[in-house]
């Protein structure tokens, strides 16, 4: 299974106005095999303190087991070389989706306590499927990543590439 670059995205929402647009966009990206949610959790606390949580994974049970095996092997290799990779792979495959959850129930309760009323927080582990062919082409040319990062519209204003008005429109 080819795994694309994985991004951890942490989001905050003040006075959220959820209307299903985020879910719809994640569905669209998955349909086009551009991005899929490996693991995601969102916590919303309304004005009265009532909590709603939503968890999501776009992985099938089989894919979760394969992904867990890869992650477990990488962790095991770092901890104990090739023998550790073998053991980590077996553990990761057995845990499947449970092994790649972003938060346990106890951790979710801790997060809920920190979230003010009328706000929300979300954590997503996203796999960028669109990047697999590009990554493979770079590797095929003996290339390798040196650095990466996100450039926000405000950063482009700072270096004079776009006007502040354009950045404000892109950020909203």
Secondary structure, 3 states (H helix, E strand, C coil): CCCCEEEEEEEEEECCCCCCHHHHHHHHHHHCCCEEEEEEEEEEECCCCCEEEEEECCCCHHHHHHHHHHHHHHHHHHHHHHHHHHHHHHHHHHHHHHHHCCCCHHHHHHHHHHCCCCEEEEEEEEEECCHHHHHHHHHHCCCCCCCCCCCCHHHHHHCCCCCHHHHHHHHC
